[in-house]
Amino acid sequence: MATSHLFAAAAGAGTALLVDRLRVSSVTRTASMAGSTLAAPTAAAWVTDFLNAAYYAKGQQYRELDDLRLAFTIVTTYWAHQGERRLGVADVLKFHQAFGTARLRGSGGTTGTLSRADLLTGAAKLIGDWFPDAAEDWDRRGWGIAFPTVEAKQAHDPERRLERAQLGPLSPPKSPEPEQIWHTYPPVEMPDVATTVAGILAVEHWPDYASELGRFTPLRAGGLDGQTFEIEVVGFPTPRTPVFTRGYVTIHDLVTAADPARLSEWVTELRRGFDARPDELAPVPDGAEVHAGFDLVTHEGHFMGDAKNRLVLYTHEGRTYLRAAGTWDPMTWHLSELYDRVGRWSQHAFWGMESPEQSMLHQIADQVTRLIDRAARAQA
């Protein structure tokens, strides 16, 4: 119903008490990663309810990932325009004023849902008349925010969000290598090498690659090398009931074809690790040409524990692929329980094993295709 996010706001008070209890337990660090840096525990329920209205609560035939990304953009842009303070229970009233009537109509397929037109119209009321055009403009989007002008985007400092993050120390795998878990995910085909590299290096646009299972938001000024990302990950304990948690990773060992020696060394080390595990697929096939690769190293409190993932872009037999390969320590009991309940399936799907809507790598491929089409139209 149109007032469901008001009830969700009331439920947020209970969420806050739960989080407070977890903070004094032995799972302190992981529990404190629930939710987002944008929203206080009192706001978590109504923010989730808003995302449900845009995407998760809709029937499959009404779901469009662009609507979910738009809903995230609305929340993040609103947060930026509120002085970047964490959203609380009081903010639900403004969202209700902007979107409540449309939710009552249920134009997203069922009562309580929002169509894309509803999202844009409500956001214009909530944020400003400039928002609908900016939200559709690649040059005025970045860090999950829509900006009124290109100049405003250029002036943005992403490290203000980093100041609010609970960023612990780096936590790469520490167990002896034979005890570590190594896993290769299926490769996802990319349409073009150069545009894919450009898209990956454009860190401010990583939120535009969000799938229905999560998104990456960069927190540092500068490029990809050394960049820290806040990951908002979605698990599904039951259908249509997303549960959000977050973690942090920092990019290490970015290698490209511009430095063939470092690239070759990185690939050799990656292959060596997987050669010792014949039950896992080699992440880089024999005869492949590798164009770029990097490590994503976790920070303490990450839902995977001590871990690192790698992304590698390569061409094999005339086709280009982006692929993930992960390594992590055996999990502690509380991480293992969380991983078995909502993490294992989400992790595999996010890196390409299920549907394109669930995989960030597939969404990178889709956005690269859009960039190619955009460039072609500009030249026409």
C-alpha positions in Angstrom: 0.0 0.0 0.0 1.0 3.6 -0.4 1.9 3.9 3.3 3.9 0.7 3.5 7.2 2.7 3.7 5.8 4.5 6.8 5.2 1.2 8.5 8.7 0.2 7.4 10.1 3.3 9.0 8.5 2.3 12.3 10.1 -1.2 11.9 13.4 0.5 11.5 13.4 1.3 15.2 13.4 -2.4 16.0 16.3 -2.9 13.5 18.3 -0.3 15.4 17.9 -2.3 18.6 19.0 -5.5 16.9 22.1 -3.9 15.5 23.0 -2.5 18.9 22.8 -5.9 20.4 24.9 -7.4 17.7 27.6 -4.7 18.1 28.4 -6.1 21.6 28.6 -9.7 20.4 31.6 -11.7 19.0 30.5 -10.9 15.5 30.8 -7.1 16.0 32.5 -6.2 12.8 30.3 -8.2 10.5 27.1 -7.0 12.2 28.1 -3.4 11.9 28.3 -3.9 8.1 24.5 -4.3 7.9 22.8 -1.6 5.7 24.5 1.3 4.1 26.7 4.4 4.9 23.8 6.4 3.5 21.1 5.2 5.9 21.0 4.8 9.7 19.5 1.6 11.0 16.2 3.5 11.6 16.0 4.2 7.9 17.1 0.8 6.6 13.5 -0.6 6.5 11.9 2.2 4.5 14.8 2.5 2.1 14.5 -1.2 1.4 10.8 -0.7 1.0 11.4 2.0 -1.6 13.8 -0.2 -3.6 11.1 -3.0 -3.4 8.6 -0.6 -4.9 11.0 0.2 -7.8 12.0 -3.4 -8.5 11.9 -6.3 -6.1 8.2 -6.3 -5.3 7.3 -6.3 -9.0 6.3 -9.3 -11.0 9.1 -10.6 -13.3 7.4 -9.1 -16.4 7.5 -5.6 -14.9 11.1 -5.6 -13.6 13.7 -3.4 -15.3 17.2 -3.1 -13.8 17.4 0.5 -15.0 14.5 1.2 -12.6 16.4 -0.3 -9.6 19.5 1.7 -10.5 17.3 4.8 -10.8 15.9 4.2 -7.4 19.4 3.8 -6.0 20.3 7.1 -7.7 17.3 8.9 -6.2 18.3 7.8 -2.7 22.0 8.6 -3.2 21.3 12.0 -4.8 18.8 12.9 -2.1 21.5 11.9 0.5 24.0 14.2 -1.2 21.6 17.1 -1.2 20.9 16.6 2.5 24.5 17.5 3.4 25.6 13.8 3.1 24.2 13.0 6.6 22.9 9.5 7.1 19.2 9.3 6.3 16.9 8.6 9.2 13.3 7.8 10.0 12.2 11.4 9.5 13.2 11.4 5.8 10.5 8.9 5.0 7.9 11.7 5.2 9.5 13.5 2.2 9.6 10.3 0.2 6.0 9.6 1.1 5.0 13.1 -0.1 6.9 12.5 -3.4 5.9 8.9 -4.2 3.0 7.9 -2.0 0.2 8.7 -4.4 1.9 6.9 -7.3 2.4 3.8 -5.0 -1.3 3.8 -4.3 -2.0 3.5 -8.0 0.5 0.6 -8.2 1.5 1.4 -11.8 4.5 -1.0 -11.4 2.1 -4.0 -11.7 0.8 -4.3 -8.2 -0.3 -1.9 -5.4 2.6 -0.3 -3.8 5.0 -0.4 -6.8 6.4 2.4 -8.9 6.9 2.6 -12.6 9.9 4.4 -14.1 7.7 7.4 -14.9 6.6 7.5 -11.3 10.2 7.4 -10.1 11.2 10.3 -12.3 8.2 12.4 -11.5 8.5 11.8 -7.8 12.3 12.5 -7.9 11.6 15.9 -9.6 9.4 16.8 -6.6 11.9 15.4 -4.1 15.1 16.7 -5.5 14.5 19.2 -8.3 13.1 19.6 -11.8 16.6 19.1 -13.3 16.8 15.5 -11.9 15.0 13.5 -14.6 17.2 14.8 -17.4 20.4 14.4 -15.3 19.5 10.9 -14.3 19.5 9.9 -18.0 22.7 11.7 -18.8 25.9 9.6 -18.6 28.0 12.8 -18.4 26.1 14.0 -15.3 26.0 10.7 -13.4 28.8 9.5 -11.1 29.3 7.7 -7.8 25.7 6.8 -7.9 24.6 10.5 -7.9 22.9 12.6 -10.6 24.3 16.1 -10.8 22.6 19.2 -12.1 25.6 20.1 -14.3 28.8 18.5 -15.5 30.7 21.1 -13.5 28.9 20.0 -10.3 30.0 16.4 -11.0 33.6 17.5 -11.5 33.5 19.3 -8.2 32.3 16.3 -6.3 34.6 14.8 -3.6 33.8 11.0 -3.2 36.1 10.8 -0.1 33.4 12.5 2.0 31.5 9.2 1.9 34.8 7.4 2.8 34.9 9.5 6.0 31.6 7.9 7.0 32.6 4.4 6.1 33.6 1.8 8.7 36.8 1.0 6.9 38.9 -1.6 8.7 42.4 -2.8 7.7 43.0 -4.9 4.6 42.2 -8.6 5.1 43.7 -10.7 2.3 43.8 -14.5 2.8 46.2 -15.5 5.7 45.8 -19.2 5.9 48.5 -21.5 4.3 47.8 -21.6 0.6 46.8 -25.3 0.5 44.1 -24.5 3.1 42.6 -21.6 1.1 39.5 -21.9 -1.1 40.1 -21.0 -4.7 37.2 -20.7 -7.2 36.8 -19.7 -10.8 33.6 -18.2 -12.1 32.3 -18.5 -15.7 33.6 -16.0 -18.2 31.2 -13.3 -19.4 31.7 -12.2 -23.0 32.4 -8.5 -23.6 31.6 -6.7 -26.9 34.9 -4.7 -27.3 38.3 -4.6 -25.6 39.0 -0.9 -25.7 35.5 0.2 -24.6 35.5 -2.4 -21.8 38.8 -1.2 -20.5 37.6 2.4 -20.6 34.4 1.4 -18.8 36.3 -0.4 -16.0 38.7 2.5 -15.6 35.8 5.0 -15.3 35.4 4.2 -11.6 32.7 6.8 -11.0 30.4 4.8 -13.2 30.7 1.5 -11.4 27.3 2.1 -9.7 25.8 2.1 -13.2 26.9 -1.6 -13.5 24.7 -2.6 -10.5 22.8 -5.9 -10.8 19.8 -6.9 -8.8 22.3 -8.5 -6.3 24.5 -5.5 -5.6 26.5 -2.5 -6.6 30.0 -1.1 -6.2 30.5 2.6 -5.2 34.0 4.1 -5.3 35.1 6.1 -2.2 38.4 7.6 -3.2 39.4 10.4 -5.6 41.5 9.2 -8.5 41.4 6.2 -10.8 41.1 2.4 -10.4 44.5 1.6 -9.0 44.3 1.8 -5.2 40.5 2.6 -5.4 38.3 1.5 -2.4 34.8 0.4 -3.1 31.8 0.1 -0.8 29.9 -3.0 -1.9 26.2 -3.1 -1.2 25.2 -6.8 -1.5 21.6 -8.2 -1.6 20.7 -11.6 -0.2 17.3 -13.2 -0.4 16.3 -15.3 2.6 12.8 -15.6 1.0 11.5 -14.4 -2.4 11.0 -10.6 -2.7 12.6 -9.9 0.7 16.0 -8.5 0.0 18.5 -8.2 2.9 21.3 -5.6 2.4 24.7 -5.9 3.8 27.9 -4.1 2.9 31.6 -4.7 2.7 34.8 -2.9 1.4 37.5 -3.9 -1.1 40.5 -2.0 -2.3 42.1 -2.5 -5.8 45.7 -3.8 -5.8 48.0 -4.8 -8.5 46.3 -3.2 -11.5 48.1 -4.5 -14.6 47.5 -3.7 -18.2 49.0 -4.3 -21.6 50.8 -0.9 -21.2 53.3 -2.8 -18.9 53.8 -6.2 -20.4 56.3 -7.4 -17.8 54.0 -6.7 -14.8 51.0 -8.1 -16.7 52.9 -11.4 -17.5 54.0 -11.7 -13.9 50.5 -11.2 -12.6 49.0 -13.8 -15.0 51.8 -16.3 -14.2 51.1 -16.0 -10.5 47.3 -16.4 -11.1 47.9 -19.5 -13.2 50.3 -21.0 -10.7 47.7 -20.9 -7.9 45.1 -22.6 -9.9 47.5 -25.2 -11.4 47.6 -26.6 -7.9 43.8 -27.1 -7.9 43.0 -29.3 -10.9 39.3 -29.5 -9.8 38.9 -25.8 -10.6 38.9 -24.3 -14.1 41.9 -22.3 -15.2 40.8 -18.6 -15.1 42.9 -17.8 -18.1 42.8 -20.4 -20.9 46.0 -21.5 -22.7 46.6 -19.3 -25.7 44.5 -16.4 -24.4 45.7 -12.8 -24.8 45.3 -11.0 -21.5 44.6 -7.2 -21.7 44.1 -6.3 -18.0 43.7 -7.7 -14.5 43.6 -6.6 -10.9 43.0 -7.9 -7.4 40.1 -6.8 -5.1 41.3 -7.2 -1.6 38.8 -7.3 1.3 38.8 -5.1 4.4 38.1 -6.5 7.9 34.4 -7.1 8.4 33.8 -8.2 4.8 31.1 -10.9 4.5 33.6 -13.2 2.8 36.1 -12.9 5.6 39.8 -12.8 4.6 39.6 -12.9 0.9 40.6 -11.4 -2.5 39.0 -11.6 -5.9 40.5 -11.0 -9.2 39.0 -9.7 -12.5 40.8 -10.6 -15.7 40.0 -9.3 -19.2 41.3 -11.6 -22.0 40.7 -12.5 -25.7 40.5 -16.2 -26.6 39.7 -17.6 -30.0 38.6 -14.2 -31.3 36.2 -13.5 -28.5 36.8 -11.2 -25.4 35.8 -12.2 -21.9 35.8 -10.7 -18.4 36.2 -13.3 -15.6 36.3 -13.4 -11.8 38.5 -15.8 -9.7 38.3 -15.7 -6.0 40.5 -16.9 -3.1 39.4 -16.9 0.6 40.2 -18.4 3.9 38.0 -21.0 5.6 35.2 -19.0 7.2 34.5 -18.5 10.9 31.2 -20.0 12.1 29.2 -16.8 11.9 30.4 -16.0 8.4 29.9 -19.5 7.2 26.3 -19.5 8.4 25.6 -16.2 6.7 27.3 -17.4 3.6 25.4 -20.7 3.5 22.0 -18.9 4.0 22.2 -15.9 1.7 25.8 -15.5 0.4 26.8 -18.5 -1.6 24.2 -18.3 -4.2 24.4 -14.5 -4.4 28.2 -14.6 -4.8 28.1 -17.1 -7.7 25.2 -15.3 -9.4 26.8 -11.9 -9.0 30.0 -13.0 -10.8 28.2 -14.6 -13.7 26.8 -18.0 -13.0 23.0 -17.3 -13.2 21.0 -14.7 -15.1 22.4 -11.5 -16.6 20.1 -9.4 -14.3 22.0 -10.9 -11.3 25.5 -10.5 -12.6 27.6 -7.3 -12.5 29.8 -8.7 -15.2 26.8 -9.0 -17.5 25.8 -5.5 -16.7 29.3 -4.2 -17.5 28.8 -5.9 -20.9 25.4 -4.2 -21.4 26.7 -0.8 -20.5 29.7 -1.2 -22.8 27.3 -2.0 -25.6 25.4 1.2 -24.8 28.6 3.2 -24.8 29.5 1.8 -28.3 26.0 2.6 -29.6 26.2 6.1 -28.0 29.6 6.8 -29.7 28.2 5.5 -33.1 25.2 7.9 -32.8 27.5 10.8 -32.0 29.5 10.2 -35.1 26.4 9.7 -37.3 
